[in-house]
């Protein structure tokens, strides 16, 4: 794939169809071709707004919001308790570690299985540390402080990961 050729042109040269799209994806996954955004974001705010760069961030924030809403509402509506357990498990056992992974590792550095395993493992390490810190505050280890602190930590780590993505874009696009 040449420097100025679009993905559409590249696939069209190979006889358009599902097989050529899959072949282009495999070449990209192997590192044989490099895909570049023809209109990369110019600011951090643009990275936040464009879903092709920040869909994972908005998914994390949405799961956090749904979890907090379910915790607040499920005490009055017991039918929502299973949903509370599901989202609460994601909130505690996956999201903190996933946000940390996004903040620490660059794109495509880990396979999805490695990312999943590290996310769960790091969450299992981070959440007790949050509880330990909360134990020595006046708030103690209760539902509201734990939810609040985990939500703030996860959002902060997610924002850090998003900023790291922006820095990667600046490094690759504007300095090369």
Phi and psi restraints in degrees (value plus and minus 20) as a CYANA .aco file:
   2 UNK   PHI     -96.4   -56.4
   2 UNK   PSI     149.8   189.8
   3 UNK   PHI     -81.3   -41.3
   3 UNK   PSI     -54.2   -14.2
   4 UNK   PHI    -127.0   -87.0
   4 UNK   PSI     -17.5    22.5
   5 UNK   PHI    -100.1   -60.1
   5 UNK   PSI     115.7   155.7
   6 UNK   PHI    -103.8   -63.8
   6 UNK   PSI     142.9   182.9
   7 UNK   PHI     -82.3   -42.3
   7 UNK   PSI     -57.9   -17.9
   8 UNK   PHI     -82.1   -42.1
   8 UNK   PSI     -62.8   -22.8
   9 UNK   PHI     -85.5   -45.5
   9 UNK   PSI     -61.3   -21.3
  10 UNK   PHI     -81.5   -41.5
  10 UNK   PSI     -65.5   -25.5
  11 UNK   PHI     -88.9   -48.9
  11 UNK   PSI     -57.8   -17.8
  12 UNK   PHI     -84.2   -44.2
  12 UNK   PSI     -56.5   -16.5
  13 UNK   PHI     -83.3   -43.3
  13 UNK   PSI     -48.8    -8.8
  14 UNK   PHI    -111.5   -71.5
  14 UNK   PSI      -2.9    37.1
  15 UNK   PHI      52.3    92.3
  15 UNK   PSI      78.2   118.2
  16 UNK   PHI     -71.5   -31.5
  16 UNK   PSI     125.4   165.4
  17 UNK   PHI     133.1   173.1
  17 UNK   PSI     154.9   194.9
  18 UNK   PHI     -83.3   -43.3
  18 UNK   PSI     -58.1   -18.1
  19 UNK   PHI     -84.3   -44.3
  19 UNK   PSI     -59.5   -19.5
  20 UNK   PHI     -90.5   -50.5
  20 UNK   PSI     -52.9   -12.9
  21 UNK   PHI     -87.4   -47.4
  21 UNK   PSI     -64.1   -24.1
  22 UNK   PHI     -82.7   -42.7
  22 UNK   PSI     -59.6   -19.6
  23 UNK   PHI     -84.3   -44.3
  23 UNK   PSI     -62.1   -22.1
  24 UNK   PHI     -83.2   -43.2
  24 UNK   PSI     -59.5   -19.5
  25 UNK   PHI     -83.4   -43.4
  25 UNK   PSI     -63.4   -23.4
  26 UNK   PHI     -83.6   -43.6
  26 UNK   PSI     -60.5   -20.5
  27 UNK   PHI     -82.3   -42.3
  27 UNK   PSI     -60.4   -20.4
  28 UNK   PHI     -86.0   -46.0
  28 UNK   PSI     -62.8   -22.8
  29 UNK   PHI     -84.0   -44.0
  29 UNK   PSI     -55.8   -15.8
  30 UNK   PHI     -95.7   -55.7
  30 UNK   PSI     -36.9     3.1
  31 UNK   PHI      71.5   111.5
  31 UNK   PSI      -8.9    31.1
  32 UNK   PHI     -92.0   -52.0
  32 UNK   PSI     -52.6   -12.6
  33 UNK   PHI    -145.4  -105.4
  33 UNK   PSI     135.0   175.0
  34 UNK   PHI    -137.7   -97.7
  34 UNK   PSI     109.2   149.2
  35 UNK   PHI    -122.1   -82.1
  35 UNK   PSI     110.0   150.0
  36 UNK   PHI    -143.6  -103.6
  36 UNK   PSI     123.3   163.3
  37 UNK   PHI     -92.8   -52.8
  37 UNK   PSI     104.3   144.3
  38 UNK   PHI     -88.9   -48.9
  38 UNK   PSI     -43.4    -3.4
  39 UNK   PHI    -147.9  -107.9
  39 UNK   PSI      53.8    93.8
  40 UNK   PHI     -88.6   -48.6
  40 UNK   PSI     133.4   173.4
  41 UNK   PHI     -84.1   -44.1
  41 UNK   PSI     124.5   164.5
  42 UNK   PHI    -120.8   -80.8
  42 UNK   PSI     -31.8     8.2
  43 UNK   PHI    -163.1  -123.1
  43 UNK   PSI     144.1   184.1
  44 UNK   PHI     -83.0   -43.0
  44 UNK   PSI     -58.9   -18.9
  45 UNK   PHI     -81.2   -41.2
  45 UNK   PSI     -57.0   -17.0
  46 UNK   PHI     -87.5   -47.5
  46 UNK   PSI     -54.6   -14.6
  47 UNK   PHI     -84.4   -44.4
  47 UNK   PSI     -61.5   -21.5
  48 UNK   PHI     -84.4   -44.4
  48 UNK   PSI     -58.4   -18.4
  49 UNK   PHI     -99.6   -59.6
  49 UNK   PSI     -55.0   -15.0
  50 UNK   PHI     -98.8   -58.8
  50 UNK   PSI      98.5   138.5
  51 UNK   PHI     -88.2   -48.2
  51 UNK   PSI     -42.5    -2.5
  52 UNK   PHI     -87.9   -47.9
  52 UNK   PSI     -37.6     2.4
  53 UNK   PHI    -127.2   -87.2
  53 UNK   PSI     -46.5    -6.5
  54 UNK   PHI    -142.9  -102.9
  54 UNK   PSI      -3.0    37.0
  55 UNK   PHI     -79.2   -39.2
  55 UNK   PSI     -61.6   -21.6
  56 UNK   PHI     -80.8   -40.8
  56 UNK   PSI     -59.3   -19.3
  57 UNK   PHI     -83.2   -43.2
  57 UNK   PSI     -67.7   -27.7
  58 UNK   PHI     -88.0   -48.0
  58 UNK   PSI     -49.4    -9.4
  59 UNK   PHI     -86.6   -46.6
  59 UNK   PSI     -64.8   -24.8
  60 UNK   PHI     -80.9   -40.9
  60 UNK   PSI     -66.9   -26.9
  61 UNK   PHI     -83.9   -43.9
  61 UNK   PSI     -58.7   -18.7
  62 UNK   PHI     -86.1   -46.1
  62 UNK   PSI     -63.7   -23.7
  63 UNK   PHI     -83.8   -43.8
  63 UNK   PSI     -59.4   -19.4
  64 UNK   PHI     -80.1   -40.1
  64 UNK   PSI     -67.0   -27.0
  65 UNK   PHI     -83.7   -43.7
  65 UNK   PSI     -63.2   -23.2
  66 UNK   PHI     -84.0   -44.0
  66 UNK   PSI     -60.6   -20.6
  67 UNK   PHI     -82.2   -42.2
  67 UNK   PSI     -67.8   -27.8
  68 UNK   PHI     -82.8   -42.8
  68 UNK   PSI     -58.8   -18.8
  69 UNK   PHI     -86.0   -46.0
  69 UNK   PSI     -63.5   -23.5
  70 UNK   PHI     -84.4   -44.4
  70 UNK   PSI     -58.9   -18.9
  71 UNK   PHI     -84.2   -44.2
  71 UNK   PSI     -58.9   -18.9
  72 UNK   PHI     -90.8   -50.8
  72 UNK   PSI     -55.1   -15.1
  73 UNK   PHI    -116.0   -76.0
  73 UNK   PSI     -47.4    -7.4
  74 UNK   PHI     -87.0   -47.0
  74 UNK   PSI     -39.5     0.5
  75 UNK   PHI     -90.0   -50.0
  75 UNK   PSI     -47.2    -7.2
  76 UNK   PHI    -114.4   -74.4
  76 UNK   PSI     -38.2     1.8
  77 UNK   PHI    -150.0  -110.0
  77 UNK   PSI      72.2   112.2
  78 UNK   PHI     -82.7   -42.7
  78 UNK   PSI     -37.1     2.9
  79 UNK   PHI     -87.2   -47.2
  79 UNK   PSI     -40.3    -0.3
  80 UNK   PHI    -107.2   -67.2
  80 UNK   PSI     -21.0    19.0
  81 UNK   PHI     -79.4   -39.4
  81 UNK   PSI     -64.3   -24.3
  82 UNK   PHI     -80.7   -40.7
  82 UNK   PSI     -59.1   -19.1
  83 UNK   PHI     -85.1   -45.1
  83 UNK   PSI     -57.4   -17.4
  84 UNK   PHI     -82.4   -42.4
  84 UNK   PSI     -62.4   -22.4
  85 UNK   PHI     -83.8   -43.8
  85 UNK   PSI     -63.4   -23.4
  86 UNK   PHI     -83.3   -43.3
  86 UNK   PSI     -73.2   -33.2
  87 UNK   PHI     -88.9   -48.9
  87 UNK   PSI     -54.5   -14.5
  88 UNK   PHI     -84.5   -44.5
  88 UNK   PSI     -58.8   -18.8
  89 UNK   PHI     -83.5   -43.5
  89 UNK   PSI     -64.9   -24.9
  90 UNK   PHI     -80.4   -40.4
  90 UNK   PSI     -63.0   -23.0
  91 UNK   PHI     -82.6   -42.6
  91 UNK   PSI     -58.6   -18.6
  92 UNK   PHI    -112.8   -72.8
  92 UNK   PSI     -60.5   -20.5
  93 UNK   PHI    -115.1   -75.1
  93 UNK   PSI     -29.7    10.3
  94 UNK   PHI    -149.9  -109.9
  94 UNK   PSI     -70.2   -30.2
  95 UNK   PHI     -81.5   -41.5
  95 UNK   PSI     -63.2   -23.2
  96 UNK   PHI     -80.7   -40.7
  96 UNK   PSI     -63.8   -23.8
  97 UNK   PHI     -88.0   -48.0
  97 UNK   PSI     -58.9   -18.9
  98 UNK   PHI     -83.7   -43.7
  98 UNK   PSI     -62.0   -22.0
  99 UNK   PHI     -84.6   -44.6
  99 UNK   PSI     -59.1   -19.1
 100 UNK   PHI     -86.4   -46.4
 100 UNK   PSI     -60.0   -20.0
 101 UNK   PHI     -79.8   -39.8
 101 UNK   PSI     -64.1   -24.1
 102 UNK   PHI     -83.8   -43.8
 102 UNK   PSI     -51.5   -11.5
 103 UNK   PHI     -98.4   -58.4
 103 UNK   PSI     -49.2    -9.2
 104 UNK   PHI    -112.1   -72.1
 104 UNK   PSI     -57.8   -17.8
 105 UNK   PHI    -128.5   -88.5
 105 UNK   PSI     126.2   166.2
 106 UNK   PHI    -100.7   -60.7
 106 UNK   PSI     150.8   190.8
 107 UNK   PHI     -79.4   -39.4
 107 UNK   PSI     121.6   161.6
 108 UNK   PHI      40.3    80.3
 108 UNK   PSI      -1.0    39.0
 109 UNK   PHI    -102.8   -62.8
 109 UNK   PSI     -47.3    -7.3
 110 UNK   PHI    -140.2  -100.2
 110 UNK   PSI     128.3   168.3
 111 UNK   PHI     -96.1   -56.1
 111 UNK   PSI     142.0   182.0
 112 UNK   PHI     -78.9   -38.9
 112 UNK   PSI     -55.6   -15.6
 113 UNK   PHI     -88.2   -48.2
 113 UNK   PSI     -62.1   -22.1
 114 UNK   PHI     -83.8   -43.8
 114 UNK   PSI     -60.4   -20.4
 115 UNK   PHI     -82.6   -42.6
 115 UNK   PSI     -63.8   -23.8
 116 UNK   PHI     -82.9   -42.9
 116 UNK   PSI     -68.4   -28.4
 117 UNK   PHI     -83.8   -43.8
 117 UNK   PSI     -64.4   -24.4
 118 UNK   PHI     -86.2   -46.2
 118 UNK   PSI     -56.0   -16.0
 119 UNK   PHI     -82.1   -42.1
 119 UNK   PSI     -66.4   -26.4
 120 UNK   PHI     -86.4   -46.4
 120 UNK   PSI     -65.9   -25.9
 121 UNK   PHI     -82.7   -42.7
 121 UNK   PSI     -63.9   -23.9
 122 UNK   PHI     -88.8   -48.8
 122 UNK   PSI     -54.8   -14.8
 123 UNK   PHI     -82.8   -42.8
 123 UNK   PSI     -61.1   -21.1
 124 UNK   PHI     -86.2   -46.2
 124 UNK   PSI     -40.6    -0.6
 125 UNK   PHI    -110.1   -70.1
 125 UNK   PSI     -56.2   -16.2
 126 UNK   PHI     -95.0   -55.0
 126 UNK   PSI     -64.7   -24.7
 127 UNK   PHI     -80.3   -40.3
 127 UNK   PSI     -64.3   -24.3
 128 UNK   PHI     -83.2   -43.2
 128 UNK   PSI     -52.7   -12.7
 129 UNK   PHI     -86.2   -46.2
 129 UNK   PSI     -58.4   -18.4
 130 UNK   PHI     -83.0   -43.0
 130 UNK   PSI     -63.0   -23.0
 131 UNK   PHI     -82.5   -42.5
 131 UNK   PSI     -58.9   -18.9
 132 UNK   PHI     -83.7   -43.7
 132 UNK   PSI     -64.1   -24.1
 133 UNK   PHI     -84.3   -44.3
 133 UNK   PSI     -63.8   -23.8
 134 UNK   PHI     -83.4   -43.4
 134 UNK   PSI     -50.7   -10.7
 135 UNK   PHI     -81.5   -41.5
 135 UNK   PSI     -50.2   -10.2
 136 UNK   PHI    -116.9   -76.9
 136 UNK   PSI      -6.7    33.3
 137 UNK   PHI    -127.7   -87.7
 137 UNK   PSI     145.6   185.6
 138 UNK   PHI     -86.1   -46.1
 138 UNK   PSI     -37.6     2.4
 139 UNK   PHI     -95.6   -55.6
 139 UNK   PSI     -52.9   -12.9
 140 UNK   PHI      53.3    93.3
 140 UNK   PSI    -193.9  -153.9
 141 UNK   PHI    -120.0   -80.0
 141 UNK   PSI      69.3   109.3
 142 UNK   PHI    -148.6  -108.6
 142 UNK   PSI     152.9   192.9
 143 UNK   PHI     -79.6   -39.6
 143 UNK   PSI     -71.2   -31.2
 144 UNK   PHI     -82.6   -42.6
 144 UNK   PSI     -68.2   -28.2
 145 UNK   PHI     -84.8   -44.8
 145 UNK   PSI     -57.2   -17.2
 146 UNK   PHI     -85.9   -45.9
 146 UNK   PSI     -66.5   -26.5
 147 UNK   PHI     -80.0   -40.0
 147 UNK   PSI     -67.0   -27.0
 148 UNK   PHI     -83.0   -43.0
 148 UNK   PSI     -67.8   -27.8
 149 UNK   PHI     -86.9   -46.9
 149 UNK   PSI     -59.5   -19.5
 150 UNK   PHI     -87.1   -47.1
 150 UNK   PSI     -58.6   -18.6
 151 UNK   PHI     -84.9   -44.9
 151 UNK   PSI     -63.9   -23.9
 152 UNK   PHI     -85.0   -45.0
 152 UNK   PSI     -64.6   -24.6
 153 UNK   PHI     -82.1   -42.1
 153 UNK   PSI     -66.9   -26.9
 154 UNK   PHI     -84.7   -44.7
 154 UNK   PSI     -62.3   -22.3
 155 UNK   PHI     -85.6   -45.6
 155 UNK   PSI     -61.6   -21.6
 156 UNK   PHI     -83.9   -43.9
 156 UNK   PSI     -63.8   -23.8
 157 UNK   PHI     -85.7   -45.7
 157 UNK   PSI     -56.2   -16.2
 158 UNK   PHI     -85.9   -45.9
 158 UNK   PSI     -62.3   -22.3
 159 UNK   PHI     -83.5   -43.5
 159 UNK   PSI     -58.8   -18.8
 160 UNK   PHI     -83.0   -43.0
 160 UNK   PSI     -62.5   -22.5
 161 UNK   PHI     -83.5   -43.5
 161 UNK   PSI     -58.7   -18.7
 162 UNK   PHI     -87.3   -47.3
 162 UNK   PSI     -59.6   -19.6
 163 UNK   PHI     -86.5   -46.5
 163 UNK   PSI     -56.2   -16.2
 164 UNK   PHI     -83.8   -43.8
 164 UNK   PSI     -58.5   -18.5
 165 UNK   PHI     -81.9   -41.9
 165 UNK   PSI     -63.1   -23.1
 166 UNK   PHI     -81.4   -41.4
 166 UNK   PSI     -63.3   -23.3
 167 UNK   PHI     -81.8   -41.8
 167 UNK   PSI     -58.2   -18.2
 168 UNK   PHI     -83.7   -43.7
 168 UNK   PSI     -61.9   -21.9
 169 UNK   PHI     -83.4   -43.4
 169 UNK   PSI     -65.7   -25.7
 170 UNK   PHI     -80.4   -40.4
 170 UNK   PSI     -63.4   -23.4
 171 UNK   PHI     -82.9   -42.9
 171 UNK   PSI     -66.0   -26.0
 172 UNK   PHI     -95.1   -55.1
 172 UNK   PSI     -65.6   -25.6
 173 UNK   PHI    -105.3   -65.3
 173 UNK   PSI     -69.3   -29.3
 174 UNK   PHI    -112.2   -72.2
 174 UNK   PSI     -33.3     6.7
 175 UNK   PHI    -130.0   -90.0
 175 UNK   PSI     -15.4    24.6
